[in-house]
Amino acid sequence: MPRRASDAVGVPVLAAIGLQLAYPLTHGTARDRITMATVVVVAAASVGHATLTRGRRGLACCVVAGSVGFCAEVVGVHTGVPFGDYSYSGSLGWQVAGVPIIAGLAWTMLAWPAALVARRLAGSAPMRVLIGGWALASWDLFLDPQLVAAGHWRWAHPDPHLPGVPTVPLTNFAGWLLVSMAISLAVQAILGHTAPRPTAAARSPRVAPRGVSARRQPANEWTPRADDRWMVAFYLWTYVSSIVGLLAFLHLQAAALWGALGMGVVAGPLANRLRAEIG
């Protein structure tokens, strides 16, 4: 893949960061529009990156993630399974079967970065599925309390719940984990052992991490020259910005703490791995 095309993925990622920075500074309809715009932009970045770096398999991963997530939402709204008894308001745009269309894009927007993070941290297929599923599900520890507070959806009976998060039932987190694991299993199965398409720089001799022979590096393992850095960076940005946003601006301190602990299970080792390789 040409370096210029790889760097182009950074444009929507940076645009999404700009929108996220603006979110706590707005209110009402303007904040709703920023929420929807952020989802669309990040989903576009994920789909674009997946297609550019993994071709049809990458595109298939995004389609599957969005489809599985959206179908789970439709089932959930009408049956209460697997998330609990909840309903959407009309603040997130057009709906199909009681679910905003944008909900499918929301599953896609972080399912792809989560899958890449899993492949970055683990070599075996089972571990990639488990890490990818948790990397995606733990995001909801930030997401649901924030968007319930914004009035985008609500639960009929939000009990039992995590301490300090009375608006979101534990059934929701259990449902997210179930659906996220299903998405992770499908995405990792589609990707198999495929490696990203190399950039011009990556076609030059590879630099192995310290203590690791370049000869022993798996062909699909991330290196400092690989093309996944925008998506990996966005995952870490999501983690840090969610903590800061919920703590400092949205006054959801308990949700910020639970999210920091849950998503930190993946974000912490990822940051340590990147720091070790870059250093």
Secondary structure, 3 states (H helix, E strand, C coil): CCHHHHHHCHHHHHHHHHHHHHHHHCCHHHHHHHHHHHHHHHHHHHHHHHHHHHHHHHHHHHHHHHHHHHHHHHHHHHHCCCCCCEEECCCCCCEECCEECHHHHHHHHHHHHHHHHHHHHCCCHHHHHHHHHHHHHCCHHHHHHHHHHCCCEEECCCCCECCCCCCCEHHHHHHHHHHHHHHHHHHHHHHCCCCCCCCCCCCCCCCCCCCCCHHHCCCCCCCCCCCCHHHHHHHHHHHHHHHHHHHHHCCCHHHHHHHHHHHHHHHHHHHHHHHHHHC
